[in-house]
Amino acid sequence: MDIILTGGNLYTMDKENPKATAVAISGGVIMAVGCDEEILALKTENTELIDLGGKTLLPGFNDSHCHLLGYANNLSLVNLNGAASINELIDRYKNFIESNNIPAGTAVVGAGWNQSFFGEKTSPTKYDLDKISDTHPIFAYRACHHVCSVNSLTLKKLGINKDTPEVDGGEIVREENGEPSGIFNETAMSLLEKDEDNVTIADIEALILKAIPNLHKMGITSVQSDDYGPDYKLVYDAYVNLAKAGKLKLRVNEQCRVSGLENYKKMLELPQVDDDIAPYFKQGPVKILADGSLGGRTAYMKEDYRDDPGNRGIPIYAREEFDAIVDLCHEKDRPVAIHAIGDGIMQWCMDAIRRN
């Protein structure tokens, strides 16, 4: 055995043997759990002995819904969580740019703001973000990642103006004169996406490996993660490569989300993998993003929002395409995990599931 832990208060989650005091580990795998005496009998001359001194030891935690690649990316973003005002948001960007010596012209991305925590209770517009910088493109994602605000320089660089057409399943929030306010909801955020053509499997592998140690520090050893998106084949290959090489030290059950019926058809052709081929990586349910968030007022409701008359939120798909995607998953014998927040979109879900 490589390591033996003794003298602990172990919760095994095994109904037949719920408590123990010692555990034996070899090759990073728990080999035996029991009392000190029986586990110490497995000791060899190279075994490292650790006395827990009565401390509690729990099995690894599972995160039932995360975005592993998004989390890794966020480690290098401006942290906007808990900002109490738009002015505080602005200050965090300024401090980030100054402390990191970010050169002019380089995009600065932040995430985590929530207008419900702001004194002004309003979402930041291009005018707010212009106070940060007129030489850096600024992107500010709401905590739900269903809304993004940008500054005027970003709009200019991307060529987004009053003549830019709306995106199905999204909204460019506009001023009275038709000019973009800088706020983009749901699929309209696709207009802000940078060119990802240069992203490689190695880049994605590096992000995965960057996130795992932080999760381990929090006791997380398995996740249900939503990572696919437009680069789903690259992400799939990156996970399989790491798993085959024994570098994926985290159990990942991928919630397989793409966009549009045709992309779902292609994605569902990816082969499943088993423990002999790629241990610790599995393709789980097909994820369907059907509407937005309550806080962003994009969750699709049966009636108008009380504080926003005329707005019932945004269904990501036309009803026919949504139904076709659910039907496809049923035909392929794949379970679905549907992001459905509003009561309107929940009705769509129940109707589609009942039909199948």
Secondary structure, 3 states (H helix, E strand, C coil): CCEEEECCEEECCCCCCCEECEEEEECCEEEEEECHHHHHCCCCCCCEEEECCCCEECCCEEEEEECHHHHHHHCCCEECCCCCCHHHHHHHHHHHHHHCCCCCCCCEEEEEECHHHCCCCCCCCHHHHHCCCCCCCEEEEECCCCEEEECHHHHHHHCCCCCCCCCCCEEEEECCCCCEEEEEEEHHHHHHCCCCCCCCHHHHHHHHHHHHHHHHHCCEEEEEECCCHHHHHHHHHHHHHHHHCCCCCCEEEEEECCCCHHHHHHHCCCCCCCCCCCCCEEEEEEEEECCCCCCCCCCCCCCCECCECCCCCCCCCCHHHHHHHHHHHHHCCCCEEEECCCHHHHHHHHHHHHHC
